[in-house]
Amino acid sequence: MIPADSQNANPLAAHFAAMARNNAWSNLRLYRACLSLSDDAFAERRVSFFPSLQLTLNHILLVDQYYFDALIDGREGLTIFDNEVPYPRAADLWHAQARSDQQLLAFCESLVDGDLQREVRIDRGPTIGVQRENIGGVLPHVFVHQIHHRGQAHAMLSGTPAAPPQLDEFFLAADAPLRAAELLDLERLREPR
């Protein structure tokens, strides 16, 4: 198997692996800011589509889990949304999000030629039914969803004592020194405990 970030890998698969790393890095930075807030400040009502950091970040995690379940042919489907706030505290939510990010990264790093065309079945409920997509279509949707709602959380942090972190210093080589220590932290999260 060729690792997704190898020079011989499918360029799109390598891009998805890079996006998954960016996703994990962005969440690490965002959660470090959120973890500096009290539980009450984390849950406090704010102006946004989901009106709190707590609701927004739980939504991101649940949607990640929903699509990942489809990507691995899981059978949880829409039951993932049975509890809209499974993690009321930022600390607990961070641990769950970090696990989810590592699963997605490992999945993307394992992609080989042909995987991006593999069909994925997504349960959309009784009104819509089962939707058929392919991995190459689901992954960008997951990343765009993350970026969209992380931006909302970033804006909400502006109304708290926690400074919103810079989230766009990832892909350019000149920015590598700015993210090096945090990428090492992410690698430590991947190590078995």
Secondary structure, DSSP 8 states (H G I E B T S, - for coil): ---TTSTTS-HHHHHHHHHHHHHHHHHHHHHHHHTTS-HHHHHS--SSSSSSHHHHHHHHHHHHHHHHHHHTT-S-GGGGGSSS-S--SHHHHHHHHHHHHHHHHHHHHT--TTGGGSEEEEE--TTT-EEEEEHHHHHHHHHHHHHHHHHHHHHHHTTSSS-------SSSGGGHHHHHHHHHHHHHHHS--
